[in-house]
């Protein structure tokens, strides 16, 4: 989580812990400060609100997923790309589910758009226009949310296969 110092990192970690225990709506700044073991002054030096902490968490998860894709994507294929994204969000699926239920899904999608529209997609036969890239990121996001809401029963590898089959059957992305 790039813009956050050590205290800010403790605050984000406390936020995640509390959302897992209490749900997003049940978490206040006072709760976060207590869980993080920091003062309110320290909190407000790093964040303007609970929503700012949430936004930093979302940015951090999106950034981690993008970095995993950038570092580990050896095989330039849609399936590998999707599997890495699903594997990167899996540890946070419970928090993402809670945030989505609290009607902040648009913030999650915006973070995905920011990070993944910049990620190279140079696969053979892949259309890389702005519309195709936006469509693909939106499709991954929505399938990911459905997977998380359903309890994440499939592995990231299984989800990548399912997603690839949906895209290839429709011949939407490939030329």
PARO-667168 format. One record per residue (C-alpha): residue number from 1; residue in one letter; x, y, z. Coordinates in steps of 0.02 Angstrom, whole numbers, plus 50000, padded with zeros to 5 digits. Layout:
N
<r nr="NUM" rest="A" xx="X" yy="Y" zz="Z"/>
...
//
This chain:
175
<r nr="1" rest="X" xx="50000" yy="50000" zz="50000"/>
<r nr="2" rest="X" xx="50111" yy="50132" zz="49929"/>
<r nr="3" rest="X" xx="50055" yy="50299" zz="50002"/>
<r nr="4" rest="X" xx="50038" yy="50233" zz="50180"/>
<r nr="5" rest="X" xx="50175" yy="50245" zz="50311"/>
<r nr="6" rest="X" xx="50196" yy="50120" zz="50454"/>
<r nr="7" rest="X" xx="50057" yy="50196" zz="50560"/>
<r nr="8" rest="X" xx="49946" yy="50204" zz="50408"/>
<r nr="9" rest="X" xx="49981" yy="50021" zz="50374"/>
<r nr="10" rest="X" xx="49930" yy="49977" zz="50552"/>
<r nr="11" rest="X" xx="49769" yy="50076" zz="50528"/>
<r nr="12" rest="X" xx="49727" yy="49987" zz="50365"/>
<r nr="13" rest="X" xx="49765" yy="49818" zz="50446"/>
<r nr="14" rest="X" xx="49652" yy="49864" zz="50594"/>
<r nr="15" rest="X" xx="49515" yy="49914" zz="50472"/>
<r nr="16" rest="X" xx="49525" yy="49745" zz="50384"/>
<r nr="17" rest="X" xx="49522" yy="49651" zz="50550"/>
<r nr="18" rest="X" xx="49370" yy="49749" zz="50608"/>
<r nr="19" rest="X" xx="49275" yy="49730" zz="50444"/>
<r nr="20" rest="X" xx="49303" yy="49543" zz="50457"/>
<r nr="21" rest="X" xx="49235" yy="49542" zz="50636"/>
<r nr="22" rest="X" xx="49100" yy="49676" zz="50634"/>
<r nr="23" rest="X" xx="49057" yy="49711" zz="50452"/>
<r nr="24" rest="X" xx="49091" yy="49877" zz="50368"/>
<r nr="25" rest="X" xx="48940" yy="49968" zz="50440"/>
<r nr="26" rest="X" xx="48991" yy="49918" zz="50617"/>
<r nr="27" rest="X" xx="49164" yy="49997" zz="50607"/>
<r nr="28" rest="X" xx="49197" yy="50174" zz="50667"/>
<r nr="29" rest="X" xx="49354" yy="50281" zz="50671"/>
<r nr="30" rest="X" xx="49358" yy="50255" zz="50861"/>
<r nr="31" rest="X" xx="49357" yy="50066" zz="50833"/>
<r nr="32" rest="X" xx="49497" yy="50077" zz="50705"/>
<r nr="33" rest="X" xx="49604" yy="50186" zz="50819"/>
<r nr="34" rest="X" xx="49580" yy="50067" zz="50965"/>
<r nr="35" rest="X" xx="49618" yy="49911" zz="50861"/>
<r nr="36" rest="X" xx="49772" yy="49992" zz="50780"/>
<r nr="37" rest="X" xx="49838" yy="50057" zz="50946"/>
<r nr="38" rest="X" xx="49861" yy="50233" zz="50879"/>
<r nr="39" rest="X" xx="49792" yy="50402" zz="50928"/>
<r nr="40" rest="X" xx="49655" yy="50495" zz="50836"/>
<r nr="41" rest="X" xx="49787" yy="50624" zz="50789"/>
<r nr="42" rest="X" xx="49890" yy="50487" zz="50705"/>
<r nr="43" rest="X" xx="49734" yy="50424" zz="50617"/>
<r nr="44" rest="X" xx="49694" yy="50596" zz="50546"/>
<r nr="45" rest="X" xx="49875" yy="50626" zz="50494"/>
<r nr="46" rest="X" xx="49856" yy="50475" zz="50381"/>
<r nr="47" rest="X" xx="49672" yy="50474" zz="50332"/>
<r nr="48" rest="X" xx="49527" yy="50593" zz="50326"/>
<r nr="49" rest="X" xx="49392" yy="50465" zz="50367"/>
<r nr="50" rest="X" xx="49346" yy="50282" zz="50380"/>
<r nr="51" rest="X" xx="49302" yy="50291" zz="50195"/>
<r nr="52" rest="X" xx="49477" yy="50351" zz="50156"/>
<r nr="53" rest="X" xx="49547" yy="50197" zz="50246"/>
<r nr="54" rest="X" xx="49429" yy="50088" zz="50145"/>
<r nr="55" rest="X" xx="49485" yy="50171" zz="49983"/>
<r nr="56" rest="X" xx="49667" yy="50141" zz="50030"/>
<r nr="57" rest="X" xx="49629" yy="49958" zz="50065"/>
<r nr="58" rest="X" xx="49545" yy="49940" zz="49894"/>
<r nr="59" rest="X" xx="49691" yy="50027" zz="49809"/>
<r nr="60" rest="X" xx="49812" yy="49914" zz="49900"/>
<r nr="61" rest="X" xx="49723" yy="49753" zz="49849"/>
<r nr="62" rest="X" xx="49710" yy="49812" zz="49668"/>
<r nr="63" rest="X" xx="49893" yy="49861" zz="49669"/>
<r nr="64" rest="X" xx="49944" yy="49693" zz="49742"/>
<r nr="65" rest="X" xx="49845" yy="49601" zz="49609"/>
<r nr="66" rest="X" xx="49920" yy="49707" zz="49470"/>
<r nr="67" rest="X" xx="50096" yy="49680" zz="49539"/>
<r nr="68" rest="X" xx="50067" yy="49492" zz="49547"/>
<r nr="69" rest="X" xx="50011" yy="49494" zz="49366"/>
<r nr="70" rest="X" xx="50160" yy="49600" zz="49314"/>
<r nr="71" rest="X" xx="50288" yy="49492" zz="49405"/>
<r nr="72" rest="X" xx="50219" yy="49318" zz="49380"/>
<r nr="73" rest="X" xx="50138" yy="49321" zz="49210"/>
<r nr="74" rest="X" xx="50256" yy="49210" zz="49112"/>
<r nr="75" rest="X" xx="50128" yy="49136" zz="48996"/>
<r nr="76" rest="X" xx="50042" yy="49277" zz="48903"/>
<r nr="77" rest="X" xx="49867" yy="49207" zz="48904"/>
<r nr="78" rest="X" xx="49698" yy="49265" zz="48962"/>
<r nr="79" rest="X" xx="49682" yy="49112" zz="49074"/>
<r nr="80" rest="X" xx="49846" yy="49149" zz="49165"/>
<r nr="81" rest="X" xx="49800" yy="49333" zz="49183"/>
<r nr="82" rest="X" xx="49630" yy="49294" zz="49259"/>
<r nr="83" rest="X" xx="49699" yy="49159" zz="49374"/>
<r nr="84" rest="X" xx="49827" yy="49280" zz="49446"/>
<r nr="85" rest="X" xx="49694" yy="49412" zz="49479"/>
<r nr="86" rest="X" xx="49579" yy="49288" zz="49566"/>
<r nr="87" rest="X" xx="49724" yy="49217" zz="49669"/>
<r nr="88" rest="X" xx="49775" yy="49393" zz="49721"/>
<r nr="89" rest="X" xx="49602" yy="49443" zz="49784"/>
<r nr="90" rest="X" xx="49563" yy="49276" zz="49868"/>
<r nr="91" rest="X" xx="49643" yy="49320" zz="50037"/>
<r nr="92" rest="X" xx="49532" yy="49474" zz="50045"/>
<r nr="93" rest="X" xx="49371" yy="49399" zz="49977"/>
<r nr="94" rest="X" xx="49279" yy="49412" zz="50142"/>
<r nr="95" rest="X" xx="49320" yy="49597" zz="50157"/>
<r nr="96" rest="X" xx="49277" yy="49631" zz="49974"/>
<r nr="97" rest="X" xx="49110" yy="49541" zz="49998"/>
<r nr="98" rest="X" xx="49071" yy="49651" zz="50149"/>
<r nr="99" rest="X" xx="49120" yy="49811" zz="50059"/>
<r nr="100" rest="X" xx="49016" yy="49764" zz="49908"/>
<r nr="101" rest="X" xx="48867" yy="49731" zz="50023"/>
<r nr="102" rest="X" xx="48895" yy="49906" zz="50095"/>
<r nr="103" rest="X" xx="48868" yy="49977" zz="49919"/>
<r nr="104" rest="X" xx="49047" yy="50028" zz="49883"/>
<r nr="105" rest="X" xx="49067" yy="49915" zz="49732"/>
<r nr="106" rest="X" xx="49098" yy="50063" zz="49618"/>
<r nr="107" rest="X" xx="49255" yy="50106" zz="49716"/>
<r nr="108" rest="X" xx="49318" yy="49929" zz="49691"/>
<r nr="109" rest="X" xx="49281" yy="49935" zz="49505"/>
<r nr="110" rest="X" xx="49364" yy="50105" zz="49487"/>
<r nr="111" rest="X" xx="49522" yy="50039" zz="49570"/>
<r nr="112" rest="X" xx="49521" yy="49887" zz="49456"/>
<r nr="113" rest="X" xx="49501" yy="50000" zz="49305"/>
<r nr="114" rest="X" xx="49645" yy="50112" zz="49360"/>
<r nr="115" rest="X" xx="49765" yy="49968" zz="49388"/>
<r nr="116" rest="X" xx="49718" yy="49843" zz="49255"/>
<r nr="117" rest="X" xx="49684" yy="49956" zz="49108"/>
<r nr="118" rest="X" xx="49869" yy="50000" zz="49121"/>
<r nr="119" rest="X" xx="49925" yy="49818" zz="49127"/>
<r nr="120" rest="X" xx="49999" yy="49755" zz="48964"/>
<r nr="121" rest="X" xx="49889" yy="49632" zz="48870"/>
<r nr="122" rest="X" xx="49999" yy="49582" zz="48726"/>
<r nr="123" rest="X" xx="49933" yy="49409" zz="48690"/>
<r nr="124" rest="X" xx="49929" yy="49343" zz="48514"/>
<r nr="125" rest="X" xx="49760" yy="49370" zz="48433"/>
<r nr="126" rest="X" xx="49700" yy="49482" zz="48575"/>
<r nr="127" rest="X" xx="49614" yy="49643" zz="48529"/>
<r nr="128" rest="X" xx="49690" yy="49779" zz="48637"/>
<r nr="129" rest="X" xx="49576" yy="49927" zz="48599"/>
<r nr="130" rest="X" xx="49506" yy="50032" zz="48741"/>
<r nr="131" rest="X" xx="49332" yy="49957" zz="48726"/>
<r nr="132" rest="X" xx="49393" yy="49778" zz="48729"/>
<r nr="133" rest="X" xx="49507" yy="49811" zz="48879"/>
<r nr="134" rest="X" xx="49366" yy="49898" zz="48973"/>
<r nr="135" rest="X" xx="49248" yy="49756" zz="48933"/>
<r nr="136" rest="X" xx="49372" yy="49626" zz="48992"/>
<r nr="137" rest="X" xx="49407" yy="49714" zz="49158"/>
<r nr="138" rest="X" xx="49220" yy="49738" zz="49189"/>
<r nr="139" rest="X" xx="49188" yy="49555" zz="49151"/>
<r nr="140" rest="X" xx="49328" yy="49497" zz="49267"/>
<r nr="141" rest="X" xx="49263" yy="49613" zz="49404"/>
<r nr="142" rest="X" xx="49084" yy="49551" zz="49391"/>
<r nr="143" rest="X" xx="49131" yy="49367" zz="49381"/>
<r nr="144" rest="X" xx="49248" yy="49393" zz="49528"/>
<r nr="145" rest="X" xx="49108" yy="49472" zz="49631"/>
<r nr="146" rest="X" xx="48989" yy="49330" zz="49590"/>
<r nr="147" rest="X" xx="49124" yy="49206" zz="49640"/>
<r nr="148" rest="X" xx="49155" yy="49298" zz="49805"/>
<r nr="149" rest="X" xx="48968" yy="49314" zz="49842"/>
<r nr="150" rest="X" xx="48950" yy="49127" zz="49810"/>
<r nr="151" rest="X" xx="49083" yy="49088" zz="49940"/>
<r nr="152" rest="X" xx="49229" yy="49061" zz="49820"/>
<r nr="153" rest="X" xx="49197" yy="48875" zz="49801"/>
<r nr="154" rest="X" xx="49307" yy="48859" zz="49646"/>
<r nr="155" rest="X" xx="49494" yy="48883" zz="49647"/>
<r nr="156" rest="X" xx="49569" yy="49031" zz="49553"/>
<r nr="157" rest="X" xx="49630" yy="48908" zz="49420"/>
<r nr="158" rest="X" xx="49454" yy="48839" zz="49398"/>
<r nr="159" rest="X" xx="49383" yy="49014" zz="49386"/>
<r nr="160" rest="X" xx="49512" yy="49058" zz="49254"/>
<r nr="161" rest="X" xx="49456" yy="48909" zz="49150"/>
<r nr="162" rest="X" xx="49272" yy="48954" zz="49173"/>
<r nr="163" rest="X" xx="49305" yy="49135" zz="49126"/>
<r nr="164" rest="X" xx="49411" yy="49090" zz="48975"/>
<r nr="165" rest="X" xx="49277" yy="48972" zz="48911"/>
<r nr="166" rest="X" xx="49144" yy="49108" zz="48928"/>
<r nr="167" rest="X" xx="49249" yy="49233" zz="48831"/>
<r nr="168" rest="X" xx="49308" yy="49111" zz="48698"/>
<r nr="169" rest="X" xx="49134" yy="49037" zz="48669"/>
<r nr="170" rest="X" xx="49067" yy="49210" zz="48633"/>
<r nr="171" rest="X" xx="49219" yy="49256" zz="48527"/>
<r nr="172" rest="X" xx="49208" yy="49426" zz="48606"/>
<r nr="173" rest="X" xx="49390" yy="49466" zz="48637"/>
<r nr="174" rest="X" xx="49488" yy="49364" zz="48513"/>
<r nr="175" rest="X" xx="49502" yy="49414" zz="48332"/>
//
